[in-house]
């Protein structure tokens, strides 16, 4: 009787077949898309100025008028930028976590946010740039320059995850020191930077969306193309070579994808924390380590977090608002600590 019961017990605890797991993931991704649609609608409908459903509808489809100014010129551009930036942050976090084999990695780990911030401070202080359109280009090229420098200091063709992380941490420390020194010496730069550094969608315009859209499209396509080779790299160098992966090319293109995505996102909205770190980490708990599933989930759920936080920030302090970077930090910090502690408990 005991011998006969063993196969039955194993059958009960056996994992779901691959086809069933894929179906569950597909259903979950569809549910995430529905949630994203609901949050996007809330982002258009909810704001510091209260509007009815009829007024929002009129604002979306009327040629002109007060409602159109509020809904189309302000909220629609803000929502579209939130969708793009959220997806970019989630994808860049997923790429960097696979590249560095560190589930706590995010764009800040490799100095990309610090490069963008330092470039904006330089533009304001030494070149007199005052418009968001000027910030975008300086921030993007600052992020790109730091990404290239991290790749070079990390060993270039001989780069390893540890070297890249160490190079990024060192450069971040130096750049944040420079940033603080310049802002302390220049009160005008401090006043203009204070709003940008917290991370905000409130200055979103159609022009900002058009400026960053090409970079985000290229970075997104490159990230999805790299999903399969990054799966091999995440298993270790020896395993990746045995599977035929080109480690140097994969790491270089991954750095490029992460830099383009997070650089453009930071340029448009300022440094927004926890989105690129937390969402891929949470997603991995139910998709598994396969980046072919992690990336689509991260690209959908990261905008949910970002737009949801933006809506909360608009509501809690009416008629003013709390910037989205502050809300994501308030929400993300405790939630992420809980997830890390739960994972540590599970390992014990």
N, C-alpha and C positions, 0 to 999 in steps of 0.2 A: 504493500500500500504506500509506503513512504517513497519507494523508487518511482512508482507510477505518478505520484503527485508532483515530482520535481519538474518534469516538462510542462505540466499545467501551470505551475507557479512562474516559470520562466516566460511562458507565453503571455501571462497576464502583465508582466513588467517589461515586456519587449517594447522598444521604441516604435513610434508610428512609422509606417513605410514611407519611402521618399515621396511617392506621389501624393500621399495624404498631407505630408508636411508642406509640400509645394502649394497644395490647394489652400491650406490654412493660411500660409503666408500671403497668397494672392487675395484671399478674402480680407485679411487684415489690412493689406495695402489699399484695397477698395474702401474699407471703412475709414482709413486715414485720409483718403481723398475727400470723402464726404465731410469729415470733420474740418478739413482745410477749407472747403467751400463755405461751410457755416461760419467759420471764423472770419473769412474774407468778407462775407456779407455783413457780419457784425462790425467789422472795421469800417465799412462804408456807411453803415447806418448809425453807428454810435460815435458820439464825440462830445466835446465841451459844449457845443450848441445842440440842443435837442431838436430833432426833426422826426416827423411822422413817416410811416412807410410811404404814404402818398407823396410827401414832399421829397423823399429820397428818390422815388421813381421819377417824379417830375424833373428833379435835378439831373438824373442820368440821361434822360431822353429829350429834354427840352433844349432848344437852341441856345437860350441865354436866360439870364435872370439870377436872382439871389441864390436860389437853391442850386442852380448849376455851378455858380462860383464856389459854393461850399463843398458840394458833393464831388464834382468833376475836378476842379482846379486844386482842391486841397486833399480830400479824402481818397479819391480814386488813385491819384498819383502816389499818395502815401501808402495805400494798400498794395499797389503793384510793386513799389520799391521794397516793401516789407516782404512780399512773396519772393522776390529775386534775391534779396540780401539773406533772408533766412535760409533758402535753399543753398546759397553759396557757402554760408558759414557751416551748415551741416555737412555738406560734401567735403569741404576743406578739412574739417575735423576728422571725418572718416578716413580720408586719404592719409593724413598725418599720423593717426593712431595705427594704421596698418604699416606705414613707412617706418615709424620709430619702434613698432611693436610695444607701444605704451598706451594702454587704454585711457590714460589721463592726459594724453597729448591734445593740444589745440594750437591755433595759429600763433598764440602768444609764446608758446614754447620755442619756436624757431625765430622769434624776434620780428615777425612780420608786422604785428600791431605797433611795436615800438618804432619800426622804420617809418611807417605811415605817420605816426604822431610826430616824430622828430622832423619829418619833411614839412608837415603843416606848420609847425612852430617856426621853422626856418623861413617858409614862405611869408608868414605874417610879419615876422620881426625884421627880416633883412630885405624882403622884396615888396613889402607893403600890400600883399594880396589880402583882399577883404571879402571876396565873393565865394560862394560855395563852388561855383564852376572852376575857380582857380584852385581851391583846396583839393578837388577831386584828382586833378592831374598830378599835383605835388605828392599827395598821399599815395597814389598808385605807384608812381616811380620810386618813391621812398621804400615802399614795401618790396618792389621788384629788386631794387639795389641791395637791400638787406638779404633777400632770398638768395641772390647770386653770391653775396659775400659768405653767407652761411654754408652754401654748397662748396665754395672754394676752401674755407677754413676747415670744413668737415672732412676734407680729403679728396674732394672732386671725384675722380674715377674710383678712388679707394674709400669713398665715404661709407660710414657705418651708422646705424641708428644712434649709438652712444655719442659718436663724434658730432653728428648733426645737432643733437640735443644740447651738448655742452657748448658748441659754437653759438647756437641760438640764445642760450641763457646768458653767455658772456656779453654778446652784442646787445641784448635787451638791457642788461644792467648799465652798460655804458651809455646807451641812447637815452634811457630814462634819466640818468644823471644829467646829461646834456639838456634834456627837455626841462627839467626842474630848474636848472641854473639859468636858462634863458628866460623862463617865465618869471623867475624871481627878480631878475634885473630889468625886465620890461613889463611895466604894469599894463600897458595897452595889449600886449600879447597875452598876458594872463587873462584879461577880461574877455578877449575874443576866443581864447582856447577853452575857457571854462565850460562853455556850452557844448563845444564839439567833442571834448574828451569824455563826456558822460555817455555818449551814444544816443542818437536821436533820429527819429523819422519825421519830425515835425517840419523840417525844411525841405521835404521832398517836393520836387517839381517834375513836370514832364521832361524838362531838359536834363535833369539829373538822371532820370531813367534812361534816356537815350544815350547819355554819355557812358554809362557803365554797362549797358546791355550787351554790346559786342564782346566785352571781356568776360562777362559772366557766361555767355553762351559758349564761347571757346573753352573756358575753364571747365564748364559742366560736361561738355562732350569729351574732353580729354580725360576727366575723372572717370567717366563710365567706361571708356575704352581701356583704362588701366585696371579695372576691377579684377579681371582674371589674373594678370601677372602679379598684382599686389597680393592676391590670395596666396600665390606661391612664395613671395618674399616674406609674408607674415609667418610662414612656417619655418623660417631659418635659411641662412645662406646656402648651406649644403643641400638642403631639400630643394630649394629654388633652382639651383644649378642642375640638380638631377632631373627636374621637371622641364628643363630647357629655358628657364627664364633668364633674360639678360639683366643682371642686377644693376649695372651702371646706368643703362638706358632707362630702366623702370624707375630708379631713384631720381634720376635727373628730371624725367617727365613728371613724376609725382611732385617734386619740389616746384616745378613750373606750374602745374595745375593748382596746387595749394596756394602759391603766391598770387596767381592771377585771381583766384576766387576770393580769398580773404583780403587781398590788397584792394580790389575793386569795392568789396563790401565795406571795408573800413573807410575807404575814401569817400563813399557816399553817405555814410551814417555815423562815422566815428567808431572807436573800438567798443564793441558790444561783447560782453563776457558771458561765458557759460553755455551759450547756444551751441557753438561748435564742439565744445567739450562734452556736454551732458547728453545731448540727443543721440549721437552715435553710440555712446556708452550704454544708454538705456535700450536703444534699438537692438543692440547685439544680444541682449539677454533673452529675446524671443525670436530673433531671426537666426541666431548662431553666428559663426565667424565669417560666413560667405559674404564678401563685399558686393556680390551681384544682387543681394537682397538688402544689405545694410544701406547702400547708397540710395536706392529709391525710397526706402523708408525715411532716411535722414533728410532727403530732399523735400519730402512732404511734411514731416512732423516738425522740422526746424522752423519753417514759416508759421506753423500752428502756434508754437511757443512764442515766436517773436511778435506776431500780430496779436495774439491773445494778451501778451504783456503790454503791448501798446494800447489796446482797448482798455485794459485795467488802469493804466496810467492816465488815460483821458477822463475816466469816470471818478476816480477816488479823490481828485483834487479840483473838481469843477468850481469855478469856470476856468481855472488854470489847469495844468497837467503835470504829471511826473514823467520824466523822460524814460524811454523804453529801456535804456541801458541800466538805469537804477532798478527798475522793476525786475528785469531778468536776473540781476544780482541778488535781489531780495528773495525771489522765488527759487532761483537755481542753487544758491549756496546751501541752505538747509536740506533741500531735496537731494543734492549730490552727496552731501555728507551721509545722509541716511542710506543711499544706495551703496556707497563705499563700505560703510559699516556692515550692511547686510551681506555684501559679498565676502567681506573678511570673516564674518561669522559662519557663512556657508563653507568656506575653505577649512575652518577649524573643525 
